């Protein structure tokens, strides 16, 4: 057996072992939907590793079509993982019985086509087109609003997924949709195995739990009365000053611009807002001030005839749709209903006072 083939098998089966270890290590801290995604991603990636191994006799294995069916789902599962990573919620249609049945039937039918016909069908080419679209969507999910994300581990994972999606797109376009024989070149197969192994090594590093800080208990108790630790206090006070001046009402405000106004590096401001103030993204942090300002205007009788759109723009929002959604999440009422509820209460109290 050639040395390059031995090296390929070493990296390939080491990657399989890392896959199993990653799933088992993270299993206790995953939710039910996250476990489903983890199993689907691990299974499809494992089948891809087995399908593309360099031993010629395995290409005629009876299980080859089964591996092919699972492999074709890899880009779609990766896209679903990227979407969940960014939104942190289950799609509504998957919470319904018809949605789960629809997904199950689609996977079953696609698998049956591959089991019967293998790659000798137009469905194989169509799945490649779906894969390309899924990888483009994955790139979008990972890179959109990247600077707003304040969680360092999630930002690194975004870059990791985006890199994998981009490379997968290049491979798909350059090799899978062509008649090139490089797909069976030992060097290409080895590079493929090494890349996946390195990717899983990086994922293993990202999966390590955060280190616990065992500082001086007395010092920690003394700092509990402060909004942030003492070494952050100067920056925190400067940030509060800007917020009281209404900087949050600037519609084009970004974390980079805010850091520039504070004269500190962006990563320091990101750490302050995330680790000290507890916000997961910059939009969530800045929107709490915008929404509080908007709610104050909606409760004010002097602005009873001001259009809600004008209030949203004045608060710093660029459009009415995101404002309405964010407001309803924060106050469980639409801006219109919120205004009616509070203004009717104010008018009732004023009438009572006049009557008495």
C-alpha positions as CSV (number, residue, x, y, z in Angstrom):
1,X,0.0,0.0,0.0
2,X,1.4,3.4,-1.0
3,X,2.6,5.8,1.7
4,X,0.1,8.5,0.6
5,X,-2.8,6.0,1.0
6,X,-1.7,5.1,4.5
7,X,-1.4,8.7,5.5
8,X,-4.9,9.4,4.0
9,X,-6.4,6.5,6.0
10,X,-4.7,7.7,9.2
11,X,-6.1,11.2,8.9
12,X,-9.5,10.0,7.7
13,X,-10.1,7.5,10.6
14,X,-8.6,9.9,13.1
15,X,-11.2,12.4,11.9
16,X,-13.9,9.8,12.4
17,X,-12.7,9.3,16.0
18,X,-12.7,13.0,16.6
19,X,-16.3,13.2,15.3
20,X,-17.5,10.6,17.8
21,X,-15.6,12.3,20.6
22,X,-17.0,15.7,19.8
23,X,-20.6,14.5,19.8
24,X,-20.2,12.5,23.0
25,X,-18.3,15.4,24.8
26,X,-20.9,18.0,23.9
27,X,-24.0,15.7,24.2
28,X,-25.0,16.6,27.9
29,X,-25.0,20.4,27.2
30,X,-27.0,20.2,24.0
31,X,-30.8,20.7,23.6
32,X,-32.9,18.2,21.8
33,X,-32.8,20.0,18.5
34,X,-29.1,20.6,18.8
35,X,-28.5,16.9,19.4
36,X,-30.5,16.2,16.2
37,X,-28.3,18.6,14.3
38,X,-25.1,17.2,15.8
39,X,-26.0,13.6,14.9
40,X,-27.1,14.6,11.4
41,X,-23.9,16.6,10.8
42,X,-21.6,13.9,12.3
43,X,-23.4,11.2,10.3
44,X,-23.2,13.0,6.9
45,X,-19.6,14.0,7.4
46,X,-18.6,10.4,8.5
47,X,-20.3,9.0,5.4
48,X,-18.4,11.6,3.3
49,X,-15.1,10.4,4.8
50,X,-16.0,6.8,4.1
51,X,-17.3,7.5,0.6
52,X,-14.1,9.3,-0.5
53,X,-11.5,7.0,1.0
54,X,-8.7,5.9,-1.4
55,X,-9.1,2.1,-1.4
56,X,-10.4,1.2,-4.9
57,X,-12.2,-1.9,-3.8
58,X,-14.4,0.1,-1.4
59,X,-15.9,2.0,-4.4
60,X,-17.9,-1.1,-5.3
61,X,-19.1,-1.7,-1.7
62,X,-22.8,-2.4,-1.5
63,X,-23.0,0.4,1.1
64,X,-21.6,3.0,-1.3
65,X,-25.0,4.3,-2.4
66,X,-26.0,4.6,1.3
67,X,-22.8,6.7,2.0
68,X,-23.6,8.8,-1.1
69,X,-27.1,9.5,0.0
70,X,-25.9,10.8,3.4
71,X,-23.0,12.7,1.9
72,X,-25.4,14.7,-0.4
73,X,-27.2,16.0,2.7
74,X,-23.9,17.4,4.2
75,X,-24.2,20.9,2.7
76,X,-27.9,21.1,3.7
77,X,-27.2,20.0,7.3
78,X,-24.3,22.5,7.5
79,X,-26.6,25.3,6.3
80,X,-29.1,24.4,9.0
81,X,-26.4,24.4,11.6
82,X,-25.2,27.9,10.5
83,X,-28.8,29.2,10.5
84,X,-29.4,27.8,14.0
85,X,-26.1,29.2,15.3
86,X,-27.1,32.7,14.3
87,X,-30.8,32.7,15.1
88,X,-30.7,30.3,18.1
89,X,-34.2,29.1,17.5
90,X,-36.0,26.2,15.9
91,X,-37.8,27.0,12.6
92,X,-41.5,27.3,13.4
93,X,-42.6,24.8,10.7
94,X,-40.4,22.1,12.4
95,X,-42.4,22.5,15.6
96,X,-45.5,21.3,13.7
97,X,-46.3,17.7,12.9
98,X,-46.7,18.3,9.2
99,X,-43.4,20.0,9.0
100,X,-41.5,17.1,10.6
101,X,-43.4,14.7,8.3
102,X,-42.5,16.7,5.3
103,X,-38.8,16.8,6.2
104,X,-38.7,13.1,6.9
105,X,-40.4,12.2,3.7
106,X,-38.1,14.4,1.6
107,X,-35.0,12.8,3.2
108,X,-36.4,9.3,2.8
109,X,-37.3,9.8,-0.9
110,X,-34.0,11.4,-1.7
111,X,-32.2,8.5,0.0
112,X,-34.2,5.9,-1.8
113,X,-33.3,7.5,-5.2
114,X,-29.6,7.3,-4.3
115,X,-29.9,3.7,-3.0
116,X,-31.6,2.5,-6.2
117,X,-29.8,4.6,-8.8
118,X,-26.6,5.8,-7.1
119,X,-25.0,8.7,-9.0
120,X,-26.5,7.7,-12.4
121,X,-29.4,10.1,-12.2
122,X,-30.3,13.7,-12.8
123,X,-31.2,13.9,-9.1
124,X,-27.5,13.7,-8.3
125,X,-26.8,16.8,-10.4
126,X,-29.8,18.6,-8.9
127,X,-28.6,17.9,-5.4
128,X,-25.3,19.5,-6.4
129,X,-27.2,22.6,-7.3
130,X,-29.0,22.5,-3.9
131,X,-25.6,22.1,-2.3
132,X,-24.2,25.2,-4.0
133,X,-27.2,27.2,-2.9
134,X,-26.9,25.9,0.7
135,X,-23.2,26.8,0.9
136,X,-24.0,30.3,-0.4
137,X,-26.7,30.6,2.3
138,X,-24.2,29.3,4.9
139,X,-21.7,32.0,3.9
140,X,-24.4,34.7,4.2
141,X,-25.6,33.4,7.7
142,X,-22.0,33.3,9.0
143,X,-20.9,36.7,7.7
144,X,-24.0,38.8,7.9
145,X,-23.9,41.0,11.1
146,X,-20.6,39.5,12.0
147,X,-19.4,42.7,13.8
148,X,-22.6,42.8,15.9
149,X,-21.8,39.4,17.4
150,X,-20.2,39.9,20.8
151,X,-19.6,36.2,21.6
152,X,-15.9,35.5,20.7
153,X,-16.4,31.7,20.4
154,X,-19.4,32.1,18.2
155,X,-17.5,34.6,16.0
156,X,-14.7,32.1,15.6
157,X,-17.2,29.4,14.7
158,X,-18.8,31.7,12.2
159,X,-15.4,32.1,10.4
160,X,-14.8,28.4,10.6
161,X,-18.1,27.5,9.0
162,X,-17.7,30.2,6.4
163,X,-14.3,29.0,5.5
164,X,-15.6,25.4,5.1
165,X,-18.5,26.6,3.1
166,X,-16.3,28.6,0.7
167,X,-13.9,25.8,0.2
168,X,-16.7,23.3,-0.4
169,X,-18.2,25.6,-3.0
170,X,-14.9,25.8,-4.8
171,X,-14.5,22.0,-4.8
172,X,-18.1,21.6,-5.9
173,X,-17.8,24.0,-8.8
174,X,-14.3,22.9,-9.8
175,X,-14.5,19.2,-9.5
176,X,-17.9,17.7,-8.7
177,X,-19.7,19.4,-11.6
178,X,-16.9,18.5,-14.0
179,X,-15.6,15.3,-15.5
180,X,-12.2,15.8,-13.9
181,X,-10.5,12.7,-12.6
182,X,-8.7,14.7,-9.9
183,X,-11.4,13.6,-7.5
184,X,-9.6,10.2,-7.4
185,X,-6.1,11.6,-7.3
186,X,-4.4,10.3,-4.1
187,X,-2.9,13.8,-3.3
188,X,-6.3,15.4,-3.6
189,X,-8.0,12.8,-1.4
190,X,-5.2,13.2,1.2
191,X,-5.6,17.0,1.2
192,X,-9.3,16.5,1.7
193,X,-8.8,14.2,4.7
194,X,-6.2,16.5,6.2
195,X,-8.4,19.5,5.9
196,X,-11.4,17.8,7.6
197,X,-9.1,16.5,10.4
198,X,-7.7,20.1,11.0
199,X,-11.3,21.4,11.0
200,X,-12.3,19.0,13.7
201,X,-9.2,19.8,15.7
202,X,-10.3,23.5,15.7
203,X,-13.8,22.5,16.6
204,X,-12.4,20.5,19.5
205,X,-10.6,23.5,20.7
206,X,-13.7,25.6,20.5
207,X,-15.6,23.0,22.5
208,X,-13.5,23.3,25.6
209,X,-15.5,24.8,28.5
210,X,-14.5,28.3,29.6
211,X,-12.0,28.4,32.4
212,X,-13.4,29.3,35.8
213,X,-11.8,32.3,37.5
214,X,-11.1,31.6,41.2
215,X,-10.1,35.1,42.3
216,X,-10.0,36.5,45.8
217,X,-13.5,36.0,47.3
218,X,-13.1,39.2,49.5
219,X,-12.2,41.3,46.5
220,X,-15.1,39.8,44.5
221,X,-17.5,40.6,47.3
222,X,-16.3,44.2,47.4
223,X,-16.9,44.6,43.6
224,X,-20.5,43.3,43.7
225,X,-21.8,46.8,44.4
226,X,-20.1,48.1,41.2
227,X,-21.9,47.7,37.8
228,X,-18.6,46.4,36.4
229,X,-15.2,45.5,37.9
230,X,-13.0,48.4,38.9
231,X,-10.6,48.2,35.9
232,X,-13.6,48.6,33.6
233,X,-15.2,51.5,35.5
234,X,-13.7,54.4,33.6
235,X,-14.7,52.9,30.2
236,X,-18.1,52.0,31.5
237,X,-18.7,55.6,32.8
238,X,-17.6,57.0,29.5
239,X,-20.0,54.7,27.7
240,X,-22.9,55.7,30.0
241,X,-22.2,59.4,29.3
242,X,-22.4,58.8,25.5
243,X,-25.6,56.9,26.0
244,X,-27.2,59.6,28.1
245,X,-26.3,62.1,25.4
246,X,-28.4,59.9,23.0
247,X,-25.7,58.4,20.8
248,X,-27.9,55.3,20.5
249,X,-30.3,57.4,18.3
250,X,-27.8,57.6,15.5
251,X,-29.2,55.1,12.9
252,X,-25.7,54.2,11.5
253,X,-24.1,53.5,14.8
254,X,-21.9,50.4,14.9
255,X,-19.7,48.9,17.5
256,X,-16.7,50.2,15.6
257,X,-18.0,53.8,15.6
258,X,-18.9,53.6,19.3
259,X,-15.4,52.2,20.1
260,X,-13.9,55.1,18.2
261,X,-15.9,57.6,20.2
262,X,-14.7,56.0,23.4
263,X,-11.1,55.9,22.0
264,X,-10.7,52.2,22.8
265,X,-10.1,49.1,20.6
266,X,-13.3,47.4,19.3
267,X,-12.4,44.1,20.9
268,X,-12.3,45.8,24.3
269,X,-15.8,47.3,23.9
270,X,-17.0,43.9,22.7
271,X,-15.7,42.3,25.8
272,X,-17.2,45.0,28.1
273,X,-20.7,44.6,26.5
274,X,-20.6,40.8,26.4
275,X,-18.7,39.6,29.4
276,X,-19.5,42.5,31.8
277,X,-22.9,43.7,30.8
278,X,-24.2,40.3,29.5
279,X,-25.4,41.1,26.0
280,X,-24.9,38.6,23.2
281,X,-24.9,41.0,20.3
282,X,-24.5,44.7,19.7
283,X,-28.0,45.2,18.3
284,X,-29.5,43.7,21.4
285,X,-27.5,46.1,23.6
286,X,-28.2,49.3,21.6
287,X,-31.9,48.4,21.0
288,X,-32.7,48.4,24.7
289,X,-32.0,52.1,24.8
290,X,-33.8,52.8,21.5
291,X,-36.8,50.9,22.6
292,X,-36.9,52.6,26.0
293,X,-36.8,56.0,24.3
294,X,-39.5,55.0,21.8
295,X,-41.7,53.7,24.6
296,X,-41.3,57.0,26.5
297,X,-42.4,58.9,23.4
298,X,-45.4,56.6,22.9
299,X,-46.5,57.2,26.5
300,X,-46.2,61.0,26.2
301,X,-49.5,62.9,25.5
302,X,-47.5,65.6,23.7
303,X,-46.6,63.0,21.0
304,X,-50.0,61.4,20.8
305,X,-50.4,62.4,17.2
306,X,-46.8,61.7,16.2
307,X,-46.6,58.9,13.6
308,X,-45.1,55.7,15.0
309,X,-42.8,55.6,12.0
310,X,-41.4,59.0,13.0
311,X,-40.8,57.8,16.5
312,X,-39.0,54.7,15.2
313,X,-36.7,56.8,13.0
314,X,-36.1,59.3,15.8
315,X,-35.1,56.4,18.1
316,X,-32.5,55.2,15.7
317,X,-34.2,52.5,13.7
318,X,-33.8,52.4,9.9
319,X,-37.2,50.9,9.1
320,X,-40.5,50.1,10.7
321,X,-40.4,46.3,10.4
322,X,-37.4,45.6,12.7
323,X,-38.8,48.3,15.2
324,X,-42.2,46.6,15.4
325,X,-40.7,43.1,15.9
326,X,-38.2,44.3,18.5
327,X,-40.8,46.4,20.4
328,X,-43.3,43.5,20.6
329,X,-40.5,41.2,21.9
330,X,-39.6,43.7,24.6
331,X,-43.1,44.8,25.6
332,X,-45.4,42.0,24.4
333,X,-47.5,44.6,22.6
334,X,-47.3,46.3,19.2
335,X,-46.3,50.0,19.4
336,X,-49.8,51.0,18.5
337,X,-51.4,48.9,21.2
338,X,-48.8,50.1,23.7
339,X,-49.7,53.7,22.9
340,X,-53.4,53.1,23.2
341,X,-53.1,51.3,26.5
342,X,-51.0,53.9,28.2
343,X,-52.7,57.0,26.7
344,X,-56.2,55.7,27.6
345,X,-55.0,55.2,31.1
346,X,-53.6,58.7,31.3
347,X,-56.9,60.2,29.9
348,X,-59.0,58.2,32.4
349,X,-56.9,59.4,35.3
350,X,-57.1,63.0,34.1
351,X,-60.9,62.7,33.8
352,X,-61.2,61.3,37.3
353,X,-59.1,64.2,38.7
354,X,-61.3,66.7,36.8
355,X,-64.5,65.2,38.1
356,X,-63.3,65.1,41.7
